[in-house]
Amino acid sequence: GQMSRGKKYSTTFREVTLQIFGSEETLAMPAQTCTRIGDLRAALAKSLMVDPEKLEFLVKSGCSVRKQLDTEEVGRSVRVKGIKSFKVQAHEWPHPVGVIGAGYHGLKTCMVYAKTGNHNFVCFDRNDRVGGYCWITAANQHSKLQTEFGSFHVWWGEDMVKDSCGYPSKDWGIWPGKQKVLEHFQYAAEQYGILPNIRFRCNVATLDVVGDKKSHDRFYSFGVKGLDDDSFEQVKCSVVYNYPGSMTKNRIVDYPGEDDFEGNIGYGMNDDCPYEHLKGNTMAILGNGAFAVENARTAIEYGAKKVYIVTRRKNLASPRVPCWFVHQGPQPTPGALVLKMFEPMYELVGFGDPWEFWSVHANSSKTKVNVIQNSRFGIGDVTFLAIACGKLAYVVDTLKRCSRHCLHLTSGEKLEDVQVILKSLGLLGDYEVDRLHKMKEMVGMYCDGDWRRVLLIDATGMNAANFTTFSTGIGTKGFVFTHKYLHDHPSEYYRIEQEGYIGQLPRNLAKEKEDKPAYVVDVKYTMSAGFTMEGMCPACGAANWSDNAYKHRMYHTTHPIGYYLEQVKADWDQYQATWKAGGCESAYVPYPYTREMIDGYFQEYNALLGESTSADGPPPAPEGGAIVPAGQPEFGAVPPWADSAEAINMAKQAVNTEHFQWWTGHAAQGEE
């Protein structure tokens, strides 16, 4: 500000020592002699994100202690009241944080809070164990993880590392089955000490906002109903994280002639597959999402003679090697390179040219590509091998009607001698979620625009030009850290709101004609909300800046390329041996990927992104494996993630690639 006329201000500096009142913690800092208490109050309040009115500054005056006024010069030795530390402190809400759902997202949220020392949370779940609807109910008894465990484990992230939960060991397997996945959820809940905070076998039946929706002092009253008795109680919460699962209801479609089919008809979820009728029979799967691909694998493993996937449009599917490559990359893998990695498998089995699929939008030189489809990649090698061996066939058509053991297709073609129909026609959201929040729209990831009621599902579809992951782990970690940061530091949210940035968030209304509640959003919407939040509040994403270096080192430690290739080839050969023993007459099909090919992919990746990676991974980590972050830095200190030139460079590259590409891409598309 301007100096008063006729008054001289000292330009010399002296050292000032600040001490937390009632504590031994001190902070030494240089201060201009003319610095006033009001200046110090404003600087500390802004840096530590606290209310400046709560700060008091005390100095010794003779035998007593007195409070300094804002107009006074800062003393040489000052005690500070109103804060507990010179580290940024999380806001203490009067009621616990409420987490609805103990599946992957809910567990991650509870673990993040516990890891940072905040156990003031309570989680509610309908099941009697952790794991959530997707793995407890929707997954069938033979479901396996399609991505590698390294990309999925629930303690993913440098900030989550602890002695008992570091880089996953081989004991967890690369593609564990349902029971092993559930075991890993239970293990994580125990290791992070969150089980006492989870209330099982209950349902949050009502949720009411108590107080003005915009008031800082509002809270949320949960009406919690016991599922094993008639109990009902009200639970107060200050913040809400709601994880209703992905879409959880089968799209029910009845076809003419089903009563005449005289076979088994079911849906591709909840163990509805008639396993006992698969051996030696032919199955037709209607649909082509990840569940359809998973059920095709299950049917073949159960000895089905032939499996048809009947689909209106054939979606891209990913072999295992491209999936591994994407998950180990320190920077997102360009879509053009991903499609190039698809080519050997697609060509081997006659699956088509990946560049010609309906979901691929590429330039003429095939250097830039955007993949837009309604479902995620089904991932696995067995799908392609089954095609090569004549055990699986894609039929691009739709079902018109059924007759005895026969499917009559819209084109006029018939699929005969079919004994089992499995419908994987997509999933629907549940309007009960919208009704629980009494909301008409999502604003960003906020229910009805309420920043203290956040909601996340596994967003539908795919819309990407660059690929960081095919799994849920990475995105969930970023989501939780982003919103926890704002809930820990509400002054940051209020700053964003006052500056008018909230209006930049995307909005999603219910689409009744499409049977989509407001909470059901696609991946493009979720990406837009995430990038917008990081743009409005860069500090929200600061905890994620070390992710690139972490994922690269962790993946090569957990799934080193030599061992990984051994396992994919072993699975490939074992399937063929089993099928041959069962009467399959197909000639041996060699695995299409070699170490030399993978080395070539790394060379191209490095040339495109200016990296220096290799299939052997980065140099060995320091003794003890992953480096556990030192925690929240002191006022003015360098953040713990910026501990090397490599880490700082990773952060710069993340800004210069992901954010730049996203914003320029949307500008080019003219997105509304």
Secondary structure, 3 states (H helix, E strand, C coil): CCCCCCCCCCCCEEEEEEEECCCCCEEEEEEECCCEHHHHHHHHHHHHCCCHHHCEEEEEECCEEEECCCCCECCCEEEEECCCCCECCCCCCCCCEEEECCCHHHHHHHHHHHHCCCCCEEEECCCCCCCHHHHHHHCCCCCECCCCHHHHCCCCCHHHCECCECCCCHHHCCCCEHHHHHHHHHHHHHHCCCHHHEECCEEEEEEEEECCCCCCCCEEEEEEEECCCCCEEEEEECEEEECCCCCCEECCCCCCCHHHCCCEEEECCCCCCCHHHCCCCEEEEECCCHHHHHHHHHHHHCCCCEEEEEECCCCCEECHHHHHHHHHCCCCEEHHHHHHHHHHHHHHHCCCCHHHCCCEEECCCCCCEEEEECCCCEECCHHHHHHHCCCEEEEECCEEEEECCEEEECCCCEEECCCEEEECCCEECCHHHHHHHCCCEEECCEECCEEEEEECCCCECEEECEECCCCCHHHHHHHHHHHHHHHHCHHHHHHHHHCCHHHHCCEEECEHHHCECCCCCEHHHHHHHHHHHHHHCHHHHHHHCCHHHHHHHHHHHHCCHHHHHHHHHHHHHHHHHHHHHCCCCCCCCCCCCCHHHHHHHHHHHHHHHCCCCCCCCCCCCCCCCCCCCCCCCECCCCCCCCCCHHHHHHHHHHHHHHHHHHHHHHHHHCCC
